[in-house]
Amino acid sequence: MEKEVKYAVGIGLCLILFKYTALWIGGWTGMVIYLFYYAIGFITILFASILAIKAISKKTLNRARVFSVSISLLALAVVVFQPIEWSIEKLKSPVVYAGSCKHTVSRVWLKLRADGSCEYNAGKFMESEMYTGIYHLKEDTIQINFHSSKVPKDIRTQFVINQLGIREIGDSIGHYHMFITKIDKLKR
């Protein structure tokens, strides 16, 4: 029975480790790690199911088997319900506006918070490109000042609020993002 506990703990830790490593690394390497994450998730579900079926069919519930199933289910709960991400989000200021602009394979999104902070995800394919800063609202115009000096020049810092959402303002006729609203508690 101790083998089952070791396997459950090992598989559960691998599942959590692979998920957060893939998110941290990003890019093509992150995508490969993410594929392993899905495979380990499938193995975790299979392992927990087999242990549960064994326990029910033999009608013997011993501590090792219950612990093994519990560890497997706990690992699945961590990656599915994301308590780490939820806790981090709860520590931040409430979101007053969240909008996104869909692309073919990615999504650009913008979050404005009640304390004047903001988050902008540039939506690069296979990369995590997140920028934070502060925003200032004047009538129907939003000005963002990013914290990083490494923000690419194609990311706009001025936005206008209209009936559909928030649109980027720029000095050329290139592609602009139109952020369709998800949450709109933004006071003008």
C-alpha positions in Angstrom: 0.0 0.0 0.0 2.9 2.4 0.6 3.7 2.3 -3.1 0.2 3.7 -3.9 0.8 6.6 -1.5 4.2 7.3 -3.1 2.8 7.2 -6.6 -0.1 9.4 -5.7 2.1 12.0 -4.1 4.6 11.8 -7.0 1.9 12.1 -9.7 0.1 14.9 -7.8 3.3 16.9 -7.4 4.3 16.4 -11.0 0.9 17.6 -12.1 1.1 20.8 -10.2 4.8 21.3 -11.1 4.3 20.8 -14.8 1.4 23.3 -14.9 3.2 26.1 -13.2 6.5 25.4 -15.0 4.7 25.6 -18.4 3.1 28.9 -17.4 6.4 30.3 -16.1 8.5 29.3 -19.1 6.0 30.0 -21.9 6.9 29.8 -25.6 7.2 26.5 -27.4 9.0 24.8 -24.5 6.1 25.8 -22.3 3.7 24.3 -24.8 5.6 20.9 -24.8 5.5 21.0 -21.0 1.8 21.8 -21.1 1.2 18.7 -23.2 3.0 16.6 -20.5 0.8 18.3 -18.0 -2.3 17.1 -19.8 -0.9 13.6 -20.0 -0.1 13.6 -16.2 -3.6 14.9 -15.5 -5.1 12.0 -17.4 -2.8 9.6 -15.5 -3.9 11.2 -12.2 -7.6 10.8 -13.0 -7.0 7.2 -14.1 -4.9 6.4 -11.0 -7.5 7.9 -8.6 -10.3 6.1 -10.4 -8.5 2.7 -10.2 -7.8 3.2 -6.5 -11.4 4.2 -5.8 -12.7 1.2 -7.7 -10.3 -1.2 -5.8 -11.5 0.2 -2.5 -15.2 -0.1 -3.5 -14.9 -3.6 -5.0 -12.9 -5.0 -2.1 -15.1 -3.1 0.4 -12.0 -2.4 2.4 -11.1 1.2 3.1 -7.6 1.4 4.5 -5.8 4.6 5.3 -3.2 4.3 2.6 -5.8 3.9 -0.2 -8.0 6.7 1.1 -4.9 9.0 1.5 -3.7 8.1 -2.1 -7.1 8.9 -3.6 -7.3 12.1 -1.5 -3.9 13.3 -2.7 -4.7 12.6 -6.3 -8.0 14.5 -6.0 -6.4 17.4 -4.2 -3.8 17.7 -6.9 -6.6 17.8 -9.5 -8.5 20.4 -7.5 -5.4 22.6 -7.3 -5.0 22.7 -11.1 -8.7 22.9 -11.9 -10.0 25.4 -9.3 -6.7 27.4 -9.2 -6.7 28.5 -5.6 -3.2 30.1 -6.0 -4.4 32.3 -8.8 -7.7 33.0 -7.0 -5.8 34.1 -3.8 -3.5 36.4 -5.7 -6.4 38.0 -7.5 -8.3 38.5 -4.2 -5.3 40.4 -2.8 -5.4 42.9 -5.7 -7.7 45.9 -6.0 -11.1 45.1 -7.5 -11.4 45.1 -11.3 -13.5 48.0 -12.6 -13.0 47.2 -16.3 -11.8 44.0 -18.1 -11.9 43.8 -21.8 -10.3 41.6 -24.5 -9.7 41.7 -28.2 -9.7 38.3 -30.0 -7.1 37.5 -32.6 -6.7 34.3 -34.7 -4.6 32.4 -32.1 -4.3 34.7 -29.2 -6.2 37.3 -27.1 -5.1 40.8 -26.1 -6.7 41.9 -22.8 -6.8 44.9 -20.6 -7.7 45.2 -16.9 -8.3 48.4 -15.0 -8.5 48.3 -11.2 -10.2 50.6 -8.7 -6.9 51.8 -7.2 -5.7 53.1 -10.6 -3.5 50.2 -11.5 -3.8 48.3 -14.7 -2.6 45.1 -16.5 -2.1 44.7 -20.2 -1.5 41.4 -21.9 -0.1 41.9 -25.4 -1.4 38.5 -26.6 1.7 37.2 -28.2 1.3 33.7 -29.4 3.0 31.2 -27.1 4.5 33.9 -24.9 3.4 35.6 -21.7 3.8 39.3 -22.3 2.2 41.1 -19.4 2.7 44.8 -18.6 1.5 46.6 -15.5 1.2 50.3 -14.9 -1.2 53.0 -13.7 -4.0 54.7 -15.7 -5.5 58.1 -15.6 -9.1 58.7 -16.7 -10.1 62.1 -18.2 -13.6 62.2 -19.6 -13.7 59.5 -22.3 -9.9 59.1 -22.6 -7.6 56.7 -20.7 -3.9 57.3 -20.5 -1.7 54.4 -19.3 1.8 54.8 -17.9 3.5 51.4 -17.9 6.0 50.6 -15.1 8.5 49.0 -17.5 10.6 50.9 -20.0 10.7 47.7 -22.2 7.2 48.1 -23.5 7.2 47.6 -27.3 6.3 50.7 -29.4 3.3 48.9 -31.0 1.5 48.9 -27.6 -0.6 52.0 -27.3 -0.9 54.0 -24.2 -4.0 56.0 -25.0 -7.5 54.6 -25.2 -10.9 56.1 -25.9 -14.1 54.8 -24.3 -17.0 54.4 -26.7 -20.3 52.5 -26.7 -18.7 49.1 -27.6 -15.8 49.2 -25.2 -12.4 50.7 -25.2 -10.4 51.4 -28.4 -6.7 52.2 -28.8 -5.7 55.6 -30.1 -2.6 56.0 -32.3 -1.0 58.2 -34.9 -1.1 55.7 -37.8 -3.8 53.8 -39.6 -2.5 50.4 -38.5 -4.4 47.7 -36.7 -5.9 48.9 -33.4 -7.4 46.8 -30.7 -11.0 47.2 -29.7 -11.5 45.8 -26.1 -14.9 44.4 -25.8 -16.1 44.8 -22.2 -16.4 41.9 -19.7 -16.8 44.0 -16.5 -17.7 47.6 -16.6 -17.7 49.4 -13.3 -15.5 52.2 -14.7 -16.8 55.6 -13.6 -16.3 58.5 -16.0 
